[in-house]
Amino acid sequence: MPINRNALIRYTTIDRCLRNRYRKWTLEDLTEACSNALYEFEGIDKGISRRTIQLDIQNMRSEKMGYNAPIMVIDKKYYTYDDPEYSITQLPISSNDLHKLNEAIEILKQFQAFSHFKDMTGLIHKLENKVHTEQNQSKSIIHLDKNENLKGLEHLNGLYQSILKRIVIEVNYQSFKSKNSQSFIINPYLLKEFNNRWFLVGYNFRIKLIQTLALDRISSFKTIAHLKFYEKKDFDADKYYKDIIGVTVNEGLLPRQIRFWVSKPNAPYVVTKPFHSSQVIESENENGTIFSIKVIPNFELERMILGFGADIEVLSPPSLREKIAEIIHNAGENYKEMGGSNKQHDKTDPL
């Protein structure tokens, strides 16, 4: 049963009074104390009735709130706790609350790389210890996808602070395709997470383009305080990523209608987890479903399509269909007769 704020103020006030063993508390005394507390915390000055306090005491005594408070009456007039050590603030945590705490802890731990969460590290540890004590190592019911060994996470907080304070940075970056690292002067705008990887989005003034840099490819960065921060007025993250899947934005390309067929067993997965917010169903039959999305083709779209293997077929545009077909053909070549392979690596089965 939920407790509203005013009732909670009354319960805690009654609890505080009854824990004070140096004074005898009548119903009138408790009513006055609760009225004063409501005025102090909520500005309510109309007072409350004796009947309200009687109902509060009844609720506190019952299991309704989970208190089971041992409230007794002495000489048919004075209220007190039968157990001098009792308080509603010292109740054990319920099983349901423990599960919720576990979920909250797991979520908070994902953000410990940011400085504004570092102050909460002690609190998180205390929560974990409390939950551990209460639960005796009960298993978590939530598991979040995470990779604590992912490279680049050490840069998260510094980049966040640069964005927050609008400071230009110089980034040393080496893409997977490059043999050597490069240096970029970036006006950092945004940190974006996709598929368990973090990316920095910023404006490169030299090439006059928005760049997306993977944090795991950043070897180092430093702030350049003397350079004026450039704010690209028309940059809006929601609009910038509106027409793509993932993080790769191919500048200059316009969204295109992508039509694809998905086999009947796999179609429900695409229905419940759409490729993109623009996704619609064009038709369906006993063999499968034809979907369409309107996006800018990119690397992430190709990966998503290839992930379905033979259960998907790109119908249009021809350029994307041909590219996927070429990738599948090349993959098939890798699985042809082992002896005919002229590749340098050994493909023999180690088992």
N, C-alpha and C positions, 0 to 999 in steps of 0.2 A: 504494500500500500504506500503510495507516494506521500511525502510529508511536505506541506508548503512551508515557505520561509517563516511566516509568522508563528506557525505551530512549532517549528524547530526552535525558534527563539524562546518560546514558552517552555518547551521541554528542557532545554539546556539551563534556563533560569531556575526552574524547579529543582533540577539536579544539583545546581550550585548551592541552592539554599539548603537542601536536605543533607548535603555533605558537610555543612557548617554545624558541628555538634555543640557549638558554644551558644546557640540560640534556639529557642523553641518557636516552631513555625505553625501558626494557625492558618486556616484557609484564607482568612482576610489578609494575612501577611504575604502569603504566596501570590494572591491576586494582585496586591499592590506592587510586589517585586516584578511580576510579569508585565504589568502596565507600564512601570518605569522603564523596563528593558525595551519594550516595543516603542516607547517614545524616543529613547536614546538611539536605537539602531534604525528605526523606520520612520520616526516622526509622527507616529500614530498617538494622538492625545485624547481619543474618546474613551479610553479605558476598556476593560474587559469585565465580564460577569463572573460571579462565583461559580455559576454552572459550567462555564467554559473550563475553568481550572479543575473542577471535579471530573469532567470528561477527560481532561488531559491526564490526570492522575490515574484514572481508570485505564486509559490507553497504555500508559507507561507500565502499569502492573501486568498487562496482558501480553500475549505473544504476538499481537497484531503488528506491533512495531519491532518486535524482536528483542525488546528490552527486558521483559519479565522482571521489572524493578521491584525489589523487596520493600515496598513502601508500607509502613505500619502507622497506626494512630495510637498515641498515648493519652490516657485520661479522656478519651473520646473528643480530643480537641487539638492535640499537637501532632504534626506530621514529621516523620523522620525515616531514615533507612534502617532496617533491621540489621543489615550488614554494614558496619562503618566504613569498610573498604570499597563498597560498591559505587560505581559511577557509570552512567550510560556512555561515557566517552572511553571506557576501558573494555568494551565488549569485544569478543573475538570476531575476526573478519569472517563473513559468511562464505560458503563455497562459491556462490555465484559471483561475489565481489572479488574473490581471489582469482577467478578465471579472467574477469575484466581487468584486474591489475596486471596479470601476466600479459594480456594482449597489449595493454598500454605500454608496458616496459619494453616489449619487443619492438614496438613502433618507435618509441623514443630512442632506443639504442641505434636505430638506423641513421640518426642525425647527429651523433656525438662528434663527428668531424667538424661541425660548425662551432665557432667560439661561443655563440649565444646559447648553445646547449651544454658547453663544458661546465658551466656553473651548476648544471643539473646532475653532473656525474655522481656526486655524493648522494643526492636524493635518489637517483636510480639504483645505486648500490644498496641504500637503506630499504627501498621498496623490494628489491630482489631478496634481501636477507629476511624481511618480514614475510614475504610470500613463501620463501623456502622453509622458514620455521613453521608456518601454519600448514603448509601442504606436504611437508616431508618428501620433497623432490617429486611431486606429482608431475606428470608429463604435460608439456604445452599442447594446447589445442589449436594454436595458430603457428604456421611456419612461413616466414617471409623469405623470399628469394634474395640472398645476399652473398657477396663475395668479399670478405674482409681483407683478402690479400690482393684485391684489384689495385693495379698501379694508378697513381694519380690522385687518390683520395686525400693524400697529404696536402694537395694544393687547394682543396675545396674551401677551407676557411679563408685563406689569403685572397683567393679570387672573389669570394663573397664580399669581403671587406672592401676590395677595390671597386666592385660594382656599387656597393652601398655608398662609398665615399666619392664615387665618380673620379677615379684616379686612372690615368693612362698607364698601361703596362707593356713591357717588352717580354715576349714569350719565345723561349727556345723550343722548337717543335720539330719532330721527325715523324712524318707519316710512314705508313707501312710500305709505300711505294718508293720512298726516297732513301738513298744510301747515306745521305748526310742530313744533319739537322739544319733548320733554317731559323732565322730570327724575324719575328713580326712585331710591329708596333700596333697594339690593339686598344681600342676604346671598348672596354668590356660592358656588355649590356645584360647578359642573362646566363644563368646556369640551367642546363636542361638535362634531365635523366631519361634515357630510353634503353630498354632491354638490358637493364642492370649495368649500364655504362653512363658516365657523366660527360657532358660536353660544355664547352665555353662558347658562347655566341657573342661576337663583338664586331665592331666596324674597323676595317683596315683602311686607314686614310690614304695610304700610298696607292693602293689599287682601287680605292673608292667602292668597296664591296663589303657586304656582311660576310663574315667567315664563321664557320663552325669547326671548332677544334676539340678533338677527343682529349680528355684529361690524361688518359693513360699513355698518350704520345707526347705530353709536355714534360720535358726533362727539368725545366726550371723557368721561373719568371721573376721579374723585378719591377717595382713601381718606378715611374718616371714623373716625379712631382712637378717638374718645371714645365711640362707640356700641358696645354689647355685641353680639357676633356671635350670631345666633340659629341654632341647629342644629335643623332639623326632623327629629326622630328617625326618623320613618317614611319619610323620603325615601330611596329606593333607585333609582339611575339605571337599572339593568337592569329593575326592575319598572315604573318610570315609563314607559319607552319600549317595554315588552314588546308592547303591543297596538296599536302604530301603525307607519306607514311614514314615515320621515323624522324631523322634529323638532316638528311642530305637534301639541300635545296639547290637545284640546278638553275642558276640565275639565267633569266632571259627566256626560259621555256614557259609555255602556258599550259594550264590543266587540259588533259585529254580524257575522253571517255574510254575506259578500259573495260572490255567485255570478256568474261571468262566463264567456262563451264566447270562445275564441280560435281563429282559423282554423288549418287544418292546417299551412300553411307556417310560421306563427309560433309554434305551440304548443311546439315543441322549445326555443325561446328561454325561454319561461316555465317550462318544466320544469327546465332547467339553471340558470336564474337566477330563483328564485321571488320573487314579489311580497313574501312574508312567510313567516316560519318556520312559520306555521300552515297553509300552503297544502297542499291535497290535490287529487287528481284525482277528480272524481265520475263522469265518463263520457267516452268518446271514440268517434268514428266517422270515416267517410271525409271528413267536412266540417271537423271540428275537435274541440276538447277543451273540456269544461266543468270549470272549476276553482272551488274555494271557499277563502276565507280568513276568519279571524275577527279583525277589527280595528275600531278606532274610525275612522270616515270622517274624512278631513281633506284639506287642500289638496294635499299630496304624492300621495295616492292618486289624486285626480282627474287630476293632471298625468301620472301614470304610465299611467292608463287612456287618456287622450287621446293619449298618445304613440304608441299602436298604431293610431290612425286607424280605418279601416273594418275592421280585422282583429280587433276586439274588440267584444263586446256585453255590457253589464251586464244580468244577468237579475233580480237582486234585491239589496237591497231596493228597492221602488218609488221611494222618495225619492231614492236615488242614481241610479237609472236615469233618472228624470225630470230630475234636475239635469244629468247628462251629455248627455241629449238636447237640453236647452235650450241648453247651451253649443255643441253641434255645430250646432244650428239657427242660432244667432246668428253662428257662424263662416261658415256657408253664405251668410247674407245679405250678408256682406262681399264675396263673390265673384260676386254677381249683377251684372246689367247695370251697367257703370261709370257710364253717363250718368244712371242713376237714383239714384246715391248723393248724399245730402245732407250727407255728412261734410265737414269743413273741409279735410282734407288731400287733396292731389292724388294720385290713384291711377293716373294714366296711366303707361304704360311709358316710362321714360327712354331706352330704346334705340330 
